[in-house]
Amino acid sequence: MSSNIDIKKICSWCGTEFIAHKTTTTCCSHRCANALYKKKKRDEVIKVNNQFTEKIVLEKPIERIKDKPFITITEAAVYLGVTRPTLYSYLKNGELKASRLGCKYLLRKEDIDELFNRPTEFRIQSKERAPITEFYTTAEVKEKYNVVDSWIFVVAKKHNIPRTFNRGKTYWSKKHIDNYFAKKAANPEIAEWYTVQEIQDKFDMTLAAIYTLASKNAIPKKKEGIMVYYSKKHFDIAKGIAQPDEPQYYTVAEAMERYNMTRDQIYHYVKDYNIPKVREGKYTKISKPDLDKLFEAPKIE
């Protein structure tokens, strides 16, 4: 149904004058209306993307603190690109200074910037190697560690153990040999061991099954000459005929979950209260009895 109204308008897309029959008409033709519609959709998409980008930029920690004259310890760590424990060490050593305001410590960003206006000369300290003066003969290594000649030469080549020759004899660095065997030494707390033959007889296992089980369960082992021994206690636990001892250590992750704390908080208590810890491979383990005692509920006796 057409309208009898004639309204002079300017096309919103091409700018030409035209006669419209509706007050809502904005374009002179379907082509212009279609082009204007597509432009509006593009502009909407661009606006949404720009808003999203601005939000991400504003949420970046470095963007939040770049114009602040005073920053917290966490923000200072972000500003310097280090961890909170590292920043605490800077404060402890007096390399940075912080002021307490209420329950927070604040650092002046200007002080941090000033450190880099007074750079110190960077020097790499060269370490001179001490000469090797103590040696084992091959016979002494064999006698002390119960190994054969061929094994010594294979291990020495693999681990770059220094050696020298004198009057037809091979001499091995005493320090390097002792260090190698110290790392390979069995846990002195383990008193009982299985030989491979004893495991085969007791559990009716093949060699492949023994090696797989030992590797999967990290069963301690020791080697004396060509003989390999596996911890009796750990093997029995792996086979289900013995119960494991109550764990004496928490991993950091276990301590965080147990006490609902952050990693930094756990390390803070470990350091301030001298909680014993050990390093096993890439993991740090914290004494379970000492940590439990620290956080146990108070008692009135």
C-alpha positions in Angstrom: 0.0 0.0 0.0 1.6 3.3 -1.1 1.4 6.6 0.8 0.3 9.9 -0.6 2.9 11.8 1.5 5.8 13.3 -0.4 8.7 14.2 1.8 12.0 15.7 0.5 15.0 13.9 2.1 18.7 13.5 1.7 20.0 10.0 1.2 22.0 8.9 4.2 24.3 6.9 2.0 24.9 8.7 -1.3 23.8 12.2 -0.2 21.4 12.8 -3.1 18.0 14.5 -2.7 15.0 12.3 -3.2 11.2 12.1 -2.5 10.3 9.7 0.3 6.8 8.5 1.0 7.5 7.4 4.6 9.0 9.4 7.5 11.2 6.4 8.3 12.8 6.2 4.9 16.5 7.2 5.0 17.9 6.1 1.6 17.0 6.9 -2.0 17.2 3.3 -3.2 17.4 -0.3 -2.1 21.0 -0.4 -3.1 21.9 2.6 -0.8 19.8 1.1 2.0 21.6 -2.2 1.7 25.0 -0.5 1.7 24.1 1.6 4.8 22.9 -1.5 6.6 26.2 -3.3 6.0 28.2 -0.2 7.2 26.2 -0.1 10.5 26.8 -3.8 11.1 30.6 -3.3 10.4 30.7 -0.4 12.8 28.9 -2.4 15.5 31.5 -5.2 15.2 34.4 -2.8 15.3 32.9 -1.1 18.4 32.5 -4.4 20.2 36.1 -5.5 19.3 37.5 -2.1 20.5 35.6 -2.4 23.8 37.0 -5.9 24.3 40.5 -4.8 23.5 40.3 -1.8 25.8 39.1 -4.1 28.6 42.0 -6.5 28.1 44.5 -3.7 28.1 43.0 -2.1 31.2 43.1 -5.5 33.0 46.8 -5.9 32.3 48.7 -5.4 35.7 51.3 -3.2 34.1 48.7 -0.9 32.7 47.0 -0.6 36.1 50.2 0.5 37.8 52.0 2.5 35.2 50.5 5.8 36.4 50.5 5.1 40.1 53.2 6.8 42.2 52.9 4.2 45.0 52.6 0.5 44.4 52.1 -2.6 46.6 54.7 -5.4 46.9 52.7 -7.5 44.4 52.5 -4.7 41.9 56.2 -3.9 42.4 57.0 -7.6 41.6 54.9 -7.3 38.4 56.6 -3.9 37.5 60.1 -5.5 37.9 59.1 -8.8 36.3 60.1 -10.9 39.3 58.3 -13.1 41.9 57.1 -11.9 45.3 59.8 -13.9 47.2 62.5 -12.3 45.0 61.1 -8.8 45.8 61.0 -9.7 49.5 64.7 -10.6 49.3 65.4 -7.1 47.7 63.6 -5.5 50.7 65.5 -7.7 53.2 68.9 -6.9 51.6 68.1 -3.1 51.6 68.1 -2.8 47.8 64.5 -1.5 47.9 62.6 0.3 50.7 58.9 0.1 51.6 56.7 2.1 53.9 53.9 0.6 55.9 50.5 2.1 55.6 47.9 0.3 57.7 48.2 -3.4 56.8 50.0 -2.8 53.5 53.6 -2.1 52.5 53.9 0.5 49.7 56.9 1.3 47.5 57.5 4.5 45.7 57.8 3.7 42.0 60.2 6.7 41.6 62.7 4.9 43.9 62.5 1.8 41.7 63.1 3.8 38.5 66.0 5.6 40.2 67.8 2.3 40.7 68.2 2.0 37.0 69.5 5.6 36.7 72.6 4.4 38.7 73.5 1.1 37.1 76.5 -0.8 38.5 79.2 -2.3 36.3 78.4 -5.9 35.4 81.2 -8.3 35.8 81.4 -12.0 35.4 83.5 -13.6 38.1 85.9 -16.1 36.5 86.5 -19.2 38.6 89.9 -20.7 38.3 89.8 -24.4 38.5 91.8 -25.9 41.2 94.3 -28.4 40.0 93.5 -32.1 40.6 96.1 -33.6 42.9 94.5 -36.7 44.3 93.9 -39.8 42.2 92.8 -43.4 42.4 94.4 -46.1 40.3 92.1 -48.4 38.4 92.8 -51.2 40.9 91.9 -48.9 43.8 88.6 -48.0 42.3 87.8 -51.7 41.6 88.7 -52.6 45.2 86.8 -49.8 46.9 83.6 -49.8 44.9 83.5 -53.5 43.7 83.4 -52.8 40.0 85.1 -54.2 36.9 87.6 -52.5 34.6 85.2 -52.1 31.6 82.5 -50.6 33.8 85.0 -47.9 35.1 85.9 -46.8 31.6 82.3 -46.7 30.4 81.1 -44.6 33.3 84.1 -42.3 33.2 83.5 -41.6 29.5 79.8 -41.0 30.1 80.3 -38.6 33.0 83.5 -37.0 31.9 85.6 -38.1 34.9 89.1 -36.7 34.5 92.0 -39.1 34.2 95.7 -39.1 33.5 98.4 -41.6 32.6 101.7 -42.2 34.2 104.2 -45.0 33.5 101.5 -47.2 31.9 98.9 -46.7 34.6 95.6 -44.9 34.4 94.8 -42.6 37.3 91.2 -41.3 38.0 90.3 -38.1 39.8 89.5 -39.1 43.4 87.1 -36.3 43.9 85.0 -37.0 40.8 84.9 -40.8 41.4 83.8 -40.3 45.0 81.2 -37.7 44.0 79.8 -40.1 41.4 79.4 -43.0 43.9 78.0 -40.7 46.6 75.2 -39.8 44.2 74.6 -43.4 43.4 74.9 -44.5 47.1 71.8 -46.3 48.5 69.7 -44.8 51.2 71.4 -45.8 54.5 68.0 -46.1 56.2 67.2 -49.1 53.9 68.4 -52.2 55.6 66.8 -55.0 53.6 67.2 -55.7 49.9 66.0 -58.2 47.3 68.3 -59.5 44.6 66.7 -59.9 41.2 66.7 -63.6 41.6 64.9 -63.5 44.9 62.2 -61.3 43.4 61.8 -63.8 40.5 61.5 -66.7 42.9 59.2 -65.0 45.4 56.8 -63.3 43.0 57.3 -65.4 39.8 58.1 -62.3 37.7 60.0 -61.8 34.5 63.0 -59.4 34.3 60.9 -57.1 32.2 58.1 -57.1 34.7 60.5 -56.4 37.6 62.1 -53.4 35.7 58.7 -52.0 34.8 57.3 -52.2 38.4 60.5 -50.7 39.8 60.5 -47.8 37.4 56.7 -47.1 37.7 56.9 -47.1 41.6 60.4 -45.4 41.9 61.6 -48.3 44.0 65.1 -47.5 45.4 67.9 -49.7 44.1 71.6 -50.1 44.5 74.3 -51.7 42.4 77.3 -53.6 43.7 79.5 -54.7 40.8 77.2 -56.4 38.4 74.5 -57.2 41.0 71.4 -55.0 41.3 69.4 -54.9 44.6 65.9 -53.5 45.2 64.5 -52.2 48.5 62.6 -55.1 50.1 60.2 -52.8 51.9 59.4 -50.7 48.8 58.9 -53.7 46.6 56.6 -55.4 49.1 54.5 -52.2 49.2 54.4 -52.0 45.4 53.2 -55.7 45.3 50.5 -54.9 48.0 51.8 -57.3 50.7 53.0 -54.4 53.0 51.5 -51.1 54.1 53.4 -47.8 53.4 54.5 -45.8 56.4 52.7 -42.6 57.3 54.2 -39.9 55.0 56.6 -37.6 56.8 56.6 -34.8 54.3 54.1 -32.7 52.4 54.8 -31.5 48.9 54.2 -27.8 48.6 51.0 -28.5 46.6 49.8 -30.8 49.4 50.5 -28.3 52.1 48.7 -25.5 50.1 45.6 -27.8 49.8 45.8 -29.0 53.4 45.9 -25.5 54.9 44.2 -23.5 52.1 47.2 -21.2 51.6 49.1 -19.8 48.7 52.6 -20.9 47.8 54.1 -17.7 49.2 52.3 -18.1 52.5 53.6 -21.6 52.9 57.2 -20.5 52.2 56.7 -17.6 54.6 55.9 -19.9 57.5 58.5 -22.5 56.5 61.2 -19.7 56.6 60.0 -17.8 59.7 59.5 -20.9 61.8 62.5 -22.9 60.5 60.3 -25.8 59.3 62.6 -28.6 58.0 62.4 -29.2 54.3 64.2 -31.5 51.8 64.7 -31.4 48.0 63.8 -34.5 46.0 64.5 -34.0 42.3 62.5 -31.0 41.3 60.2 -31.1 44.3 60.5 -29.4 47.7 59.1 -31.4 50.6 58.2 -29.9 53.9 58.2 -31.8 57.3 54.7 -33.0 57.9 54.9 -33.3 61.7 56.5 -29.8 62.1 54.0 -28.1 59.8 51.0 -29.9 61.5 52.3 -28.9 64.9 52.6 -25.2 63.8 49.0 -25.1 62.6 47.4 -27.3 65.2 44.5 -25.9 67.3 45.6 -24.2 70.5 45.2 -26.3 73.7 44.6 -25.2 77.3 46.0 -27.8 79.7 
